[in-house]
Amino acid sequence: MKAQAVKVLLIEDKQVSAGLLREILPAMPQFELTRVGRLDEALQRLGAGPFDVVLLDLSLPDKNGIAVYHDLHTAAPAMPIVVLTGPDEETLAFQAVREGAQDYLVKGEFDGKMFSRVIRYAMERKRAEDELRQSAEFFKLISENVADLIAVIDRDGKRLYNNPSYEKSLGNASNLQGTNSFQEIHPDDQEKIKGIFQETIATGTGQRSEYRMLWSDGTVRHIESQGSVIKDASGQPSKVVVVSRDITERKQHLEELEKALSGLHQAHEELKAAQMQLIQSERLEAVSTFAGGIAHPGRGLFEEQLRQRRRRRADGPH
């Protein structure tokens, strides 16, 4: 199956420069070139039809300099842009690259192979940048709309980012950047949390922890945190993302539940003791009744025998 040609929009007003580029294109059928000589015409073309990449000269009849790049990028922010520059204009090309252009080519100093590599790399870099930007926007959207506290911390424990949820506890989140992430932790818990953080950096494995923090209003809150490691290109931990949650109310509810269960257990034990006393009392009463039943018949028999003896004496021998 034949690969689809890469559509290149060349924005160049000089015929010589455009001619040099067209000379190398016949050997590269994978590229389809469209040329315009003015920025306003280029903006119309971009609005009318799809292109894969723009090759941009920064000196045009209707605008020149870095403003050319700015206007084009503003109109088509998703379009990969490669700057086409003269040998004495590389400083301007560097500036455009620093501000978002994917690469640059020096007129008359590239061949078909270099042209192909730069164009394809520019498209790939732009795709990667867009994916990274979307991921960053997705992360930002999530972090700004959750109640959890989300922080990004460097290897030294300095804050690089805190989401808006921190404003309820530590004030303006933007003011926290660069501050010590351990300073609000309760003094009795600081060494423990520092040790967990250092172990996370050393092993590259995040851990869950509980500790107390001092809020800006002076209250002490119980916090539960989960750390996750971000690694650099060499695979070494470079940052730690910490997602935390205020569990003060949950701990209070658990303490109240434990207290209630303790009271229930005590009441149960007291009930058992009362039942045992009742059972013991009933047993004693039963034994007493049984003993009384045995004793009374014996005494009645003795009394009856005594009465008979008395009658016999009274009758005597006749």
Secondary structure by P-SEA (a helix, b strand, c coil): cccbbbbbbbbcccaaaaaaaaaaccccccbbbbbbccaaaaaaaaaccccccccccccccccccaaaaaaaaaacccbbbbbbbccccaaaaaaaaaaccccccccccccaaaaaaaaaaaaaaaaaaaaaaaaaaaaaaaaacccbbbbbbccccccccccccccccccccccccccccccccccccaaaaaaaaaaaaaccccccccccccccccbbbbbbbbbbbbbcccccccbbbbbbbbaaaaaaaaaaaaaaaaaaaaaaaaaaaaaaaaaaaaaaaaaaaaaaaaaaaaaaaaaaaaaaaaaaaaaccc
